[in-house]
Amino acid sequence: MALSDSIPSVNKAWVYSEYGQSADVLKFDPNVAVPEIKEDQVLIKVVAASLNPIDFKRMLGYFKEIDSPPPTVPGYDVAGVVVKVGSQVTKFKNALVNPKKFGSLAEYTASEERVLALKPQNLSFVEAASLPLALETAYEGLERTEFSAGKSILVLGGAGGVGTHVIQLAKHVFGASKVAATASTKKLDLLRSLGADLAIDYTKDNFEDLPEKFDVVYDAVGQSDRAVKAVKENGKVVTIFGSVTPPALTFVLTSTGTILEKLKPYLESGKVKPVLDPTSPYPFSKTIEAFAYLETSRATGRSLCIPSLKMIEIVQAGNQSLSMAAASTDSIPSVNKAWVYSEYGKSADVLKLDPNVPVPEIKEDQVLIKVVAAALNPIDYKRMLGILRRPTLLYLYDVAGVVVKVGSQVTKFKVGDEVYGDLNEKAAQPKKFGSLAEYTAAEERVLALKPKNLSFVEAASLPWLLRLPMKGLNELNFLLEALGGGTHVIQLAKHVFGASKVAATASTRKLELLRSLGADLAVDYTKEKFEELPEKFDVAVKAVKEGGKVVTIVSGPAAPPAVHFVLTSTGTVLEKLKPYLEGGKVKPVLDPTSPYPFSKTVEAFAYLETSRATGKCCNMGLGADLAIDYTKDNFKDLPEKFDVVYDAGSEGSEKGGKVVTVAGPITPPAFIVMLTSSGSILEKLNPYMESGKVKAVIDPTGPYPFSKNLEAFAYLQASSRSYRKGGCVSHPIPMRYRVKSLASEHFLSCTSNMADASCVSTTPPSVNKAWIYREHGETAHVLKFETNVAVPQIKEDQVLIKVVAAALNPIDAKRILGLFRATDTALPTVPGFDVAGVVVKLGSKASKFNIGDEVYGDINEEGSINLKKFGTLAEYTAAEERLLALKPTNLSFVEAASLPMAMETAYEGLERVGLSAGQSILVLGGAGGWAHMLFRVAATASTKKLDLLRSLGADLAIDYTEESVEDLPEKFDVVFDAVGQSDKAVQAVKEEGRVVTIFGPITPPAFMFVLTSTGSNLEKLKPYLESGKVKPVLDPTGPYPFSKTLEAFAHLQTSRAAGKLAKHVFGASRVAATASTKKLDLLRSLGADLAIDYTKQNVEDLPEKFDVVYDAVGPYPFSKTIDAFAYLQTSRATGKLLYWPIQ
């Protein structure tokens, strides 16, 4: 087959340069540079690209915090022809293929060959492009549940992109004994056609009410709380969206071509088939329309985009001529057309078609794919909304196309191979160039050869949705929500894993679709609750058997025993499923509106966003004016409302108000913040700390000696309705006033004269003492004290610090438990982020500090992403100088170490809501480590901590044990939720006020933020710290000696530690805060005007409303951390946030 002698330098692509609605930001650019491939990549001439919900969510900015910055070409799923191979590419040659910042909505795209697979010969490019993400998701979900022949499965959302494939895989690949699936009424026939034995109309029946229970419930719609009710005892529930209700589990898809290759026989035999939305494929020029349709959530199967009119005509003419056209390109351009967004927002607002997007340069292990078809996934528009933050260049992940170029290390494909796959290998690190372009690049490992019997459109609809259920089912043992990804769960459970029975939920009109996919029981969720079904399943959520498992893929709460999984894209799942796809047992399910032409990408996103798609497509006081005892009062019952509610745990705000939370769950309109560590915040606050306006609040049990770190962790972890006062501080060298017998005379003189740098040797040893864990688990079991740990080697921009004090945060204990595995570094790990110490060595490019400088900071720059491998629980640690700030001269090392993460979180949350002088604020969880930095305000705490609130500056200390903040007659300008009660916080905020939360979930209009650690904020606050306006609040048990680290963790985990900024820095007119009765005085001492006892009063009942509500606490006990984190992953735009756990 003739192939191009040259590849153009530019190609047409859809690009967005800002986040927003696809209709507003996605632009067509005819001059986008064709991506340069790496050694392991291939360049693909895109024939078809498939849209996934993740595409428009990404465009909306849902993934800003972990995403690459715009401009971005969206798209993941692709089908096309390999036109160039990297130097290491061995899998493909320059021939037909299924085919990051540069995605698949372009004429050319680059991809690692490992994520690609040869396109099944019986599939058109359109069909192939519809498959990768959905098919791989379906397959991987089924594998996660350990689904096997003879088991029954219920697929929730059986008519969706994933659900349609789950039905087929379960029935035809796994050998399910019975497949049940849910869909709306008009889609029931589709379920049956896919192999569903029971098609459930969710508009009429509740699947949880079924008398029959299932071995596995595959939740493709985010209803794990209901799914667990339909699973058998010892069954399993897997979910791909939202909160996870145990025993459900969720997974993160890792894109590789292996799943596609496994499934090739099934695809070529017709056992597994692509399911395309009737509106597909969309011409490339209609990409905006495709997104619009995708955003409606009405799509059936997958929404597809075709890069050119020529391709559209060829699609109509048949697969053979399409393949020939894809392979007949004379050259690979330097630029191509791609859909790109350069800011976050709705797809209609930010997604733009750019005809001049450079074709991606492939790496050694990548291939360049000529995109034939690309599929949209919910993650696409969520990413566009900024849920993963860090805007990107290109969009979409699912792609089907032809390899047009291979990287030097690519061995799997050759130019001309027809491949398909999910370009995004790691869900936590979305690709900047996706599949909504004419060309896209992908690692060969995430691709697989397109099943011959599938068109590119069908193939592009499969990868993400097919691998997700496959991975989820392998993790567990079925009740499925059948829309979106559920369609593939049904198929995989029935045909691949051999489920004895598959039940799935859907609306009335989609029940037939569930049955067609292999569902034995199709449950109409509009009429019946699946959790009330008499039959239980091996896998599900709420409908799960005792001992069963529930897996969820939808962001949000994961109710135990549900589990959430993160999909890791590889082509292996696609390869596994190839026989089923070729055999027709597993089929793509395309939304009737698909495929959309490339020009209608915005419309495709708009449709995707509707969710109707079927298938794919310290003494001067802290400053609280009101200290509320939460053990007595419900802050929600306060008559006063606030401008801002800061939830340092999470509850809610009146319409128009602002709620920010640092803990889950998130009740809209609350939003959550993820801290990105920098020294800039510390530098901003140094004046306040040096003046004494901002003070450290240290738990009375601290500091712990270094040898007692286990005790510190145990204390940290113990429970969760009382709040940590500052950080549990741990000393690498025992402090004299804690364990005088352990300190040397030399060190004693240093502790009384901390400015004397001669106390610290500038010749660090090669090894030092450190606390380290080599496996995940409870700190008491896995955290070990070692005396010969190598001192870290510093990089050019780093400094080596002699640690004097380190503070523990809840994220430390959660990390040790393994809650951040998906984004964490490999073990072994030295934990700890907050530090205070002396610089003993400088990197070659470090210019900010001198040897002997006393510094402090949070050494983890990117929140819960890319966590530091070597932390602060050691004698020496390394940190980038930008994350550090000079220690305020009036603070001890112990006080300074307690500040960084908590103070930066408080400061950044207040900045995010725009708190200004004269506004009132309500702080939920005012006695906690984050929240105590927020006064002067109203704050909640337990009874015994109300005085602390007042001492900190609270005008109102509310005892949460006696009154509810939401019942206060006064409303606030801001509610800062530091406890995770944004649903209550929104009821205490003024109209047009704001609620910010630091824990999810988020109740709009509350919002959440992700902290980025830099030293700049610490520097900003230095004047306040030095003046004493802001003071550290240390837990009375601290500091712990280094040897007592375990005890410090134990105390931290009790959440009884008592912990810092709005009153004295931002000039709040009134601060209310919640706490338990005994902590109301603490709130007042911190500056709270109103201290609310949350044990007695509901904040939402306060007559007063606030401008800001800051939510800084979480409602979950520590034992329910997994559920809290799962629920944390929600989004204020769609209620579901594909996000990473936030500290």
N, C-alpha and C positions, 0 to 999 in steps of 0.2 A: 504494500500500500504506500503510495507516494506521500512523502512528508515534506515540510518546509525546509528550505535551505537556510533561511534566515528568520529570525524572530524579531518583531518590531521592538523599538526601544520604549514606545508608549502604547497604551491601549485604552479602550473605553472602560470605565468603571463607575460604580455608584459609591460615593464618598460622603461622609459627614464630618464636618470640622468642629462641631459643637454638639452637645447633648440636647435632646429634645424629641418631639414627635417626629416620626419619619417624614411626614408630609412637609414639615418645616425645615428640617436639617439635612435630609438626604438629597444629595445633588448628583446629577449625571455629569461626569467629567470625561471628555473624549481624549484627554492627554495625560493620563496617569501612567507613570513609569512602570514598565513591566518589571516585576520583582526579580532581583538577582538571586539565583538559587545557591544554596550551600552545597557542600560536598555530598551530603546525604539526602539532598532534595531533588525533586524533579520539577520541571516547569510544565504546567498543564494548560493546554488550550481548552478553555472552559466551554463545554457544550451545554450543560445544564447545571443550575445551582438550586438548592432547596432552602427554603426559609424555615427557621424554627423560632418558637416564641422567645428563646434566649436572644435572638438577633435584635428584636425591637426593644427588649428589656435592657440590653446592653446599650443600645442607642439612646434610651431614655436616661442612661447614666447610673443604672442600678449597681454597676460593678466598678464605679469610678476608683475606689480605693485600691483595687488590685489590677485595674485595667491599664493598658498603655495609653498615652494621651492621644487625642485626635490630631490630625485627621485620620479617619479609619475607613477602610473598605470592609463592610460587614460580610457575613456569610461563613458558614462552616461546611455544609454539605455540598459536594461538587461531583460532577461526572464530566469527563473530558478526555482529551488525548494528550499523552506525554509527548512534548515537543523538544525537551531538553533534559538531560540527566546530569546530576552532580557526579563528581569524580569517584565517590564511594558508593554510587547507586549500582546495585547488582540485580535488583528484583525486577526492574522494568527496563524496557528499551524505548526508544523514541517511537511510540505507537499509541493506540487508543487506550484511555484510562478513565477511572473515576477519580476525578482528582480525588488569628494572629493579627497582627495589625493589618496585614493584607489578606483579605478573605476571598470568598468565591464569587462575589458579585462584580466580576470584572471579566474581561476577555481572556486574560491569562492570570494564573495564580501559581504560587510555588508551594510545594508540600514535601515534607520528609517522606521518603518512600515507605517507611515503616507504618505510616498511617493509611496507606493506600492499598487497594486490592484491585486485581484485574476485574473489569466489568464483566458480569455474566453475559455471555453472548446472546442470550435470549431477551435481554433487557435493553430497552432503548436508553439513551443517555438521560432522558427525562426521568424515566423510572429509576435508573441507577442513582441519580442525584437525590432522589427522595428517600433513599434508604439509610445511609451511614449512621447518622446520629441516633435516629429512632430505632433502627435495627440493633445497633450495638448496645443501646440503653436497654432495650427489651431483653436481649440475650444476657447481658451482664447481670441484670437484676434477677433473672431466673437462676443463673449460676450461683449468685450470692445466697439464694434461699435453698440451695442444694436440691432444686426441683428435679424430679426424676419420673420415669415412667410409672404409671399407675396412680399418681397423685392427682388430686383435684385442685383447681385453681379458680379464683374469682378475680377478674380484671376490672378495676374501677376506671372508667374512661376508656372503654373498649373501642370506641370509634376514633380515638385520637391517634396521633402519629405513633406514639409508643404503644398504646393499647392494641392497635390493629396488628402490630407485629408480635406482641406478647401472646395474643390469641393464637396466631399461626405457629409461633415457635413452640408454645406449650403443647399444642395439639399435634403438630406434624414433625417437630424435631425432638422434643423431650418426651413425647408419648403420654400426654395427660389423659387420665381416665375420664375426666369431665372438665370442661371449660365453661365457666359462666362469665358473663361480662355485662357491664352497664353502659347504657347510651340513651339518648333521647328517642322518642317514639319513632321518628322517621329514619333512624339509623339502625334499628333492630335487625332489619334484613341484612345489612352489611355485616353485622356481627356473626350472624348465622352463616353467611357465605364464606367468612374467614375461618370457620370451624368451631364457633361457639356452640356448645350444646344447650346452653341456657342464656337467652338474651333478656336482660332485665331493663325495663323502662324506668329510669330513675325519676321521671316526672310523675310516675304513678305508684311505684313500689320502692320501699326502703330495703335495700339489700341486707341490712343488718337484721331485718325481721324474718329473713328466710329460715325455715326450720333446718335446712341443711347447712352445715359448716364445711369449710374448705381447708385443705392442707396448706395452701398458699393463697394469700391475697396480695395481688400486685396493684398498688395504689398509684395510678398515674394522674391523679387529679388533686392530691393534697388533702385527703380525708382520712389520715391514719387513725384519728380518734374514733372514727366510725368503723374503719376497716378491721380493727382488732376485735370487734364484736362478731365478725363473720368468720373468724379463723378457728380451726379446731385446737383443742388442747395440744400443746407441743407443735402446733403449726407455726408458720412463719408469715410475716407481713413485710413487704418491701415497698418503700415509697420513694418517689423521685422528686417530690415537691413538698415544701412546707414543713410544718412541725411534725416531729416524730413521736408517736405515742407508743411506748413499749408495749408488747415486744416487737413492734415494728422496727425496721432498720432502714437506713438510707445509705446510699453509696455515691461516690464521685467517679464518674466515668473517665477512664483513661483511654484516649483514642489510639487504637492501633489497627492495622489492617488485618490482624490475625482473626478477629471475630468474623469479619467480612469473608475471609477466605474459608473459615470453617463452614459458613452458611452458604457458600457458593453452590454446592450441589443441590441444596434445598431451593435456592433461587432459580437455578437452571432447570430443575425438574418441575418448577411451578408450585411446589408444596408451600413455599413462602413467597408471597407476592407483594409488590409495592402497592400501597393504597394511596392514590392521589386525590386531592380535593378536586371536585368537578370544575372549579374555576381555573385550575392549573392546566398547562403552564402559562405563566404570565410572560409577555414579551419583556425584554430587558428594559425597555423604555417605561414599562408599567410597574417598576419595582416599588414605587411609593404606594401604588394601589395594592400590591401584594402584601406589603407590610400593614397597610390599613386593614385589610381583610384578616390577616393573621392576628392582629391585635384585638379583633372582635371575639376571638376564641370560638368562632362558629365553624372553623375549618374542619373538614373531614380528611383524615390522612394528612398529606403534605402539600404545602404551597410551593410551587416551583417557579423559578425565573429562568428565562432563556436569554443569553447575552445578545443575540442579534435576530433580526427578522428572518435572515437566511436560515437560522437555526429553527425558528418557529415553523417555517414552511417545511423544513426537512423533518421536523417532528411529526407533522401531519402526513408526510410522505412515507415515513417508516424509519425504523432504526438503522437499516443498512445504509441508506443514503446519508443519514445523519452522521454515521461513523465515518463514511467516506469524506464528507464535507469537513468534519473535524480534523481528519488526517491530511486534508489536501491544502492546508494553509501553507503559503509559500515562505512565510517568515514569521518569526516571533517579534512583535513590535516592542519598542522600548516603553511605550505607555499604552494603557488600555482604559476602557470605560469601567468605572466602578462606582458603587454607591458608598458614600463616605459621610461620616458625621464628625464635626470638629468641636462639638460641645454636647453636653448631655441634655436630654429632653425627650419629648414625644417624637416618635419617628417622623410624623408629619411635619414637625417643626425643624428638625435638625438633620434629617437624612437627605443628602443631595447627590444627584448623579453628576459625577465628574468625568469628562471624557479624556482627561489627560493625567491619569494616575499612573505613576511609573510601575511597570510590571515588576513584581518582586524578584530580587536577586536570590537565587536558591543557595542554600548552604550545602556542604558536602553530602549530608545525609538526606537532602530534600530532592523533590522532583517538582518541576514546574508543570502545572496542569492547565490545559485549555479547558475552561469551565464550560460544560455543556448544560448542567443543571445544578442548582443550589437550593437547599431547603431551609426554611426559616424555623427556628425553635423559640419557645418562650424566653429562653435565656438571652436571645438576641435582642429583643426589645427591652428586657430588663437591664441588660448591660448598657443599652443606649440611654436608658433613663438614669444611669449613673449608680446603679446598685453596687457595682463592682468598682466604681470610680476609676480614675485615670482614664480619660477618653482614649479612644483608639483610632486607628486609621480605617481599616476595613472591617467588614461585617460578615456575619454568618459563619457557620462552622461546617455544616453538612454540604458535601459537594460530590458531584459526579462529573467526570470529564476525561480528557485524554492527556496522557503524559507527553509533553512536548520538549522537555529538557530534564536531564537527570544530574544530580550532584555527583561529585567525584567518588563518594563513598556509597552511593546507591547501588545495590545489587539485586534488589527485589523486582524492580520494574525496568522496562526499556521504553524508549520513545515510541509512541504509538499505542501503548497499552491503555485499555479502557479501565479506569479505576474509579473507586468511590471511597468515601471515608469522612470522618469527622476530623477536621484540621486541628482542633484544639485538644492537645494532648492532656493538659492539666487544667481542670476546671478553675483552680485558684489563680491561674495565670493565663487569662484569655489572650488569644492571638490578636495582634494589632491589625494584621491584614487577613481578612476573612475570605469568604467565597462569593460575595456579591460583586464580582468583577469578572472581566473576561478571562483573566489569568490569575492563578493563585499558587502559592508555594506550600508544600506540606512535607513533613518528615515521612519517609517511605513507610516507617513502622505504623503509622496511623491509617494507612491506606490498604485497600484490598482490590483485587481484580473484580470488576463488575460482573455479576452473574449474567451469563449470556442471554437468558430469557427476560431480563429486566431492561426496560428503557432507561436512559439516563435520568429521566424525570423520576421514575420509580426508585432507582438506586439512590438518588440524592435525598430522597425522603427518609431513608432508612438509618444511616449510621448512628446518630445520637440517640434516637428513640429506640433503636434495636439493641444497641449495646447496653443502654440503661436498664431495661428489664432483664436482659441476660445477666448483667452483673448483679442486680438485686436478687434475682432468683438463685443464683449460685450461692449468695450469701445466706439465704434462708431456705424455707420449704414451700388455697389461693382465693383471695378476694381482691378484685381489681376495680379501680375506677377507670373506666375504659376509654375516656377521651384522651387525645394527644398521644402520650407514650403508651397508654394502656392497650391500644390496638395491637402493639407488638408483644406486650406482656402476654396477652391472651394466646397469640399464636405460638410464642416460644414455650409457654407453660404447657400448652396442649401438644404441640407437634415436636418440640425439641426435648423438653424435660419430661414429657410423658405424664402430665398431671392426670390424676384419676378424675378430677372434676375441676372445672374452671368456672367461677362465677365472676361476673363483672357488672359494674354499674354504669349507667348512661341515662340520658334523657329518653323520653318515650320514643321519639323518632329515630333514635340510633340503636334501639334494641336489636333490630334485625341485623345490623352491622356486626354487633357483638356475636350473635349466633353464627353469622357467616365466617367469623374469624376463628371459631372453635369454642366459644363460651358455652358451657352446658347450661348455665343459668344466667340469664340477662335480667338484671335488676333495674327497674325504673326508679331512679333516686328522687324523682319528682312525686312519687306516690308511696314509696316505702323506704324505711331505714334499714340499710344492710346490717347494721349492728344488732338489729332486733331479729335477724333471721334465726330460726331454731337450729339450723345447721351451722357448725363452726368449721373453720378452715385451718389448715396447717400453716398457712401464710396469710397474713392480712393485718388489719388494725381494728380493734373493738369487736370484730367478728372473729377474732383469732381464738383458737383453742387454748386451754391452759397449757402453758409451756410452749405455745406456738410462737411464731415470729412475725413481726410487722416491719416492713421496710417502706420508707417514704422517700420520694425524690422532690417533693415540693417544699420550699423553704417555709419556716415557721416552726411552731412548737412540735416537738416530737414527744408524744405522750408515751411514757414507758408502757409496755416493753418494746415499743416501736424503736426502730433505729433508722438513722439517716446515713446515706452513703454518698460519697463524692465520686463522680464518674471520672475515670482516667482513660482517655481515648487511646486506643491502640487498634491496629488493623486485625489483630488476632481474633477478636470476637466475630468480626465480619467474615473472616476466613472460615471460622468454625461453622458459621451459619450458611455458608455458600451452598452446600448440598441441599439444604432445606429451601433456600430461595430458588435455586435452579429447579428443584423438584416441585415447586409450587406450594409446598406445605406452609411456608411463611411468605406472605405477600406484602408488598408495600400498600399502605392505605393512604390514599391521597385525598385531600379535601376536594369536594366537588368544584370549588372555585379555582383549583390549581390545574396546570401550572400557570403562573403569572408571567407575562413577558418581562424581560429585564427592565423595560421602561416603567413598569407598573410596580416596582419594588415598594414604593411608599404605600400604595394601596394594599399590597400583600401584608405589610407590617400593620396597617390599620386594621385589617381583618384579623390578623393574629392577636392583636391586643384586645379584641372583643372577647376572647376566650371561648368563642363559639366554634372554633375550628375543629373539624373532625380529622383525626390522624395528624399529619404534619402541617405544616405551613410556617491661840493660849492666854492672861489675867485681865488685861484691859478689855477682854471679852472678844468672842468671835464675831459678835455683831448681830445676832438674831433678834429681831424686834418681837417676834412671837415664837415661843418654843412650844411645840405641840407634842403632848405625850401620846404616842400612837397606841399605847396599851389601853388608853382611856377614851381618846377622842378620834373620830374619823375625820381626817383633814378634808375629805370630800363634802362633809356637812358644814364646813365653815361658811358663814354668811359672806365673808369677804372673798373675792376672787382676785387672782394675781395676773400680772402681765406675763410673767414667765414662771413655769413650774419646772424645776430641775429635779428630775427623778434619779437619785443615785441608788435606785432600785427598781419602779415603773407603773404609772397609772393613768393620766389623761387631762383634757382642757376644753373649755367652752369653745364654741365655733369661732374661728378667727384667732384664737389664742395660740401661744407657742409652748410646746412641751418638749424638753430634751431629756433623754434618758440614757443611763450608762448600763442599765440592766434590762433583762428581758422579763416578760414579753413586751411587745410594742403595740400600744393601742392607738391607732390613728386618732387625731392628727399629730401625735407625738412622733418625734424622729430620734434616731440614735446616732451617736458619734463614735467614731473609731479613732483613737489617738495615734498620731504619727509623731514619734518622739523627736524633739529638736531642742537645742539649748536656747533657742530664741525666746521661748515663753519664760524660761527661768530667768533669762537676762532682763526681760521686761519687768518681771516681778521683784527682782533683787532690791530695788529702792524701797518697796513696800515691806519686804522682809527685814531689811536692815533698819527700817524705821520702827519695826515692831507692829506695823499695821496688819501684816499677815504673819501668822505664827505656826509653827509645827505642832500638831496634836499627836502625841505618841501614846499608844496603848499602855496602861499601867503595868502590864506584865512584862514590858520590854525595858531596856534592850536585852535580848537573849545573848548569852556567850556563844561564840562560834560553835562550840561543841554541842550546843543544845538546839541546833537547827531543826532536828526532828520534832522536838517539843514545840518549837515555834510554828512549824507547819501544822502540827496536830491542833494547836490552838486556833490557827487561822482557818482550818477547815471545818471546825466542829459543827456549826449550825447555820441558820441563815435568816432569822427574823430580827436579830439584833445586829447592830452595825459596828464595823471596825472603826476605831478612833485612830486615825492616821495609819501608819504602817507598823507592822511588827518589825522592830529593828534588830538586826543581828550583827554582832561584832566579830570580825576575823581575829582581832586581838582583844582579849577580855578587857572591858572598861573598868577602871579602878573603883568607881562607885557601885558597880554591880558585883564584881568578883575580884576584890582587891588582892586576894592571896595569889591570883593567877598572873598578875601584871608585874613586869620588870620595873626596876627603879627608873630606867631610861624612858620607858614608855609612860610611866606616871608623870614624868616631867613634860613629856610631849602632850599629854591630855590636858595639862593645865596651861600649856602655851602652844596651842595648835598652829600658830603662825610660824613657828620655828621649823623651817624645812630641813634643818640639819638633823632633825629627829628621824628622818626617813632616809635610808640608804638609796643612793642613786645608781647603785650597781645591783640590780635585781638578780636573784638566784635563777637557776635554770628550772627548778621545780618548786612547787609550793603546796600548801595544804588547801584542799577544796572539798566541797560537798558535791557529789556526782551521782547521777542515776544512769543505769545502763539498760533499763527496761521500764515500761510504763506500769503504773500501779499506785497504790496508796504510799504516801511518803514514808510512813513507818516501816514499810517493807522494802522499798527500792532505793531510798536515798541513803547513800553511804559516805562516810568520811574517809578520804584518802590523803595520805601525806606526801605522795610523790607524783603529783599531777604537773605536767609540763606547764611552765608559765607561757601564756600565749605570745606568739610572735606578732608584732604590730605591723600594720600596713602603712603606706606612705602618709595617709591622712588621719592616722590614729595616734593616740597617746597611751602609754602604759601607766595604769593607776595602782598605787599601793592602797588597797582598800582599808578604810578605817571603820566604816559602818555601811551596812546594806539593809534595805527595807524589803519586807515581803509583801506581795500583793496577791489577791485571790487568783489572778491569772497564773501565778507561779505554781500553785497547787493544782489548778486545772490542767496546766500543761503537763505536769508530772503524771497525771492520770491518763494522759494521752488524748485529751479532747481536741488538740490541734494537730494531730498526726498528718492530716492532709497537706498542711502548709509548713510544718515544722522541719527543722534540720534533723539529720540522722543522729541516732544515739551513738556514744554516750554524750550526756549533756550536763553542764554545770548551770544550775538554775539561778534566777535573780536578775532584775533589771535596774532597780533603783540603787544608787551608790553615792558615797561621799568618800573622798580620799585625796591623796597627794600625787601629782604627776611626777613620775620617776624616769620617764623615757619618752622621747618625741620621734614621730615618724618624719621622714625627709621633707614632707610637704606641710607638716603641722606648723602653723605660725601664730595661732591664737593664744597659746599658753607657753609658759616657761617651766623648766624643771623646778619643782618645789611649790608650784601653784596648788592651792587648795581648791578642788573642784567638786561639783556634784552634777548629777543628771540621770536621765533614764537612757540606758545604753541601747534600748531596742527601738529602732527607728520606725518600723512599719507595723505597729500594732501586733495583731496575731499572725501577720504574714512574714515569712522569712525570719523567724525568731532566731535570736542569737544562740549559737551553740555553746559559747563560753560566757557565762553570766557573771554575777557579782558575788556569789557565795564562795569566794576564794580570797587568798591573800593579795593576789594581783589580778587585774582584769584589763582588757583592752577595749577602747571605745573610740569612735570617730570624734574628732574634736568639735565638730558642729553640734553634737548632741549634748555637749557639756557647757557649764557656765561656772564662773568663779563663785565660790561659796561666800554668801554674805558674812561679813566679819563678825556680826553679832550672834551668829548661829553656831552651835556645836556641830561636830560631824554627825552625831546621832540625829539631831533635829534636821539637818540638811538632807540626810539620807531618806528621811520620811516624806520628803516633799515632791520630788519630780513627777512621777506618774500621776499622783492624785492632784497636784496643783495644776499641772498642764491640762489634765482632763477638765478640771473645773473652769479654768481660764478659757480654754478653747470652746467649751460648750457655751459659755456666756457670750463669747465673740460671735459664735454662729447664730445666736438668736438676736444679736444686735442690742443687747441690754445697754441702756444709757442712763445717765443721771436722772433721778426723779421718778424712775419706774419702780414698781413693787415686784417682789419675787417670792415665790413659795418654794422651799427646798424639801423634797421628800427624802428622808434618810439623812437628816442633818448632822447626826453624830458620826457618820461614816468617814472613811479616809478621803473620799472625793468631796463630799458635800460640805465638810467643815470649812473648806476654803471659800465658800460661797457667800458668807454673810457680809454686808448687813442685810438681813432679810427676815421673812417668817420661815420657821423651820419645824419639822416634825422629829420627834425622838421618843424613846421610852421614858417613863416617868423619872427614873433616876438620872437621866441625862439632860433634863430640861435646863438645869442651871448651867450646864456646859454650853448649851445653845445660847443662852443669854450672855454668858461671859464672852462668847465669840462675836456678839453683836446682833443677835437675833432680836428683833422688836417683838416678835410673837413666837413663843415656844409652845408648840402644840404636842400634847401627849397623845400619841397615836393609839395608846392602849385604852384611852378613855373617849376620844372624840375623833370624828372623821373630817379630814381636811376639806373634802368636797362639800361638807355641810356648813363650812364657814360662811357667814353672811358676806364677808369681804372677798372680792375676787382680785387676782394678781395680774400684773403685766407680764410676768415671766414665772413659769413653774419649772424648776430644775429638779428633774426626777432622778435621784441617785439610788433608787431602790427597785426600779422596774415595775412601776405602777402607773404607766402612762394612761391607762384607761380611767383611773381615778383623777389623775392630774389634769386631764382636759376639762374636767368638771369644775376646776378651781381657778381657771384662767379667764381673764377678761376677753370680751369679744375683741378680735384683732391682736390679742396677746399671743405669746408664744410658749410652747412647752418643748423642752429639750430633755432627752433621756439618754442615759449611757448604758442601759440594758434594754433588750427587746422583750416582747414584741412592741410595735409602735401603733398607738391609736391616733390617727390623724386628728388635729393638725400637728400633733407632736412629731418631732423628727429626731433622728439619731445621728451621731457623728463618729468618725473614726479618727482617733488621735494620731497625729504624726509627730513623733518626738524630735524636737530640735532644741538647741540651747537658747534660741532667741526669746522664747516666752519666759524662760527663767531669768534672762537678763532684763527683760521688761519689768519683771516683778521685784527685781533686786532692791529698788528704793523702798518699796512697801515692806519687804522683809527686814531691811536694815533699820527702818524707822519703827518697826514693831507693830505696824498696822496689820500686817499679815504674819501670823505666827504658826509654827508647826504644832500640831496636836498629837502627842505621842501616847500610845496605849500605856497605862500604868504598869503593865507587866514587863515593859521593855526598859532599856535594851537587853536583848538576850546575848550572852557570850556566844562566841562562834561555835563552841562545843555543844551548845544547846539549840542548834538549828532545828532539830526535829521537834523539840518542844515548841519552838516559835511557830513552826508550821501547824502543829496541832492546835495552838491557840488561834492562829489565823483562821483555820478552818472552822472554828466554832462560830465565827462571825460575831463574837461578842466584843471584839476589839473596838474601843471607842476612838474615833479618829482624832473653808479656809479663806470668798474673795469678792463677792458681789457687793457687800456693804461698804468696804473701804477702798476698793479700786474702781468699781463701776458706779458708785454713788447711788445705790438703790434707795428709793424713798421709804420702802418698807420691805422687810424680810420676814417671811414666815417659814417655819421648818417643822418637819415631823420627826419624832423619836419616841422611844418608849419612855414611860414615866420617869424612870431614874436618870434619864439623860436630858431632861428638859433644861436643867440649869446649865448644862454644857452648851446647849443651843443659845441660851441667853448670853452666856459668857463670850460666845463667839460673835455676838452682835445680832442675833435673831430678835426681831420685834415681837414676833408671835411664835411661841413654842407650842406645837400641837402634839398632844399625846395620842398617837395613833391607836393605842389599845383602848381608847375611850371615845375617840371622835373620828369621824370620816372627813378627810379633807375636801372631798367633793361636796360635802354638805355645808361648807363654810359659806356664810352670806357674802363674804368678800371674795372677789375674784382677782387673779394676779396677771401681770403682764407676761411673766415667764414662770413656768413650772419646771424645775430641774429634778428629774427622776433618777436617783442614784442607788436604788436598792432593787433587789429581785425577790419575787414572791416565792421562789422555790427553795426548799431546804437543800443543803449541800448534797444530800443523797440523790436529789433529783436534778443534778447539774446537767446531765445529758439532755433531759427534757427541756430545761431552761435554755440551753444553747440551741437546741433544735428549733424551739419556738422563737428564739432570737432572730432567726433568719427570715424575717418578713420584710415586706416593702410597703411604704406608704402609698405607692401608686396603685399597686394591684393587690395588696394584702399579703403578697408572698414575696419574700426576698431571697434570691439565691446568693447567699452571702456567707462569709466566714464568721465563726464565733467571735464575739467581741469581749474584751476583758471587762 
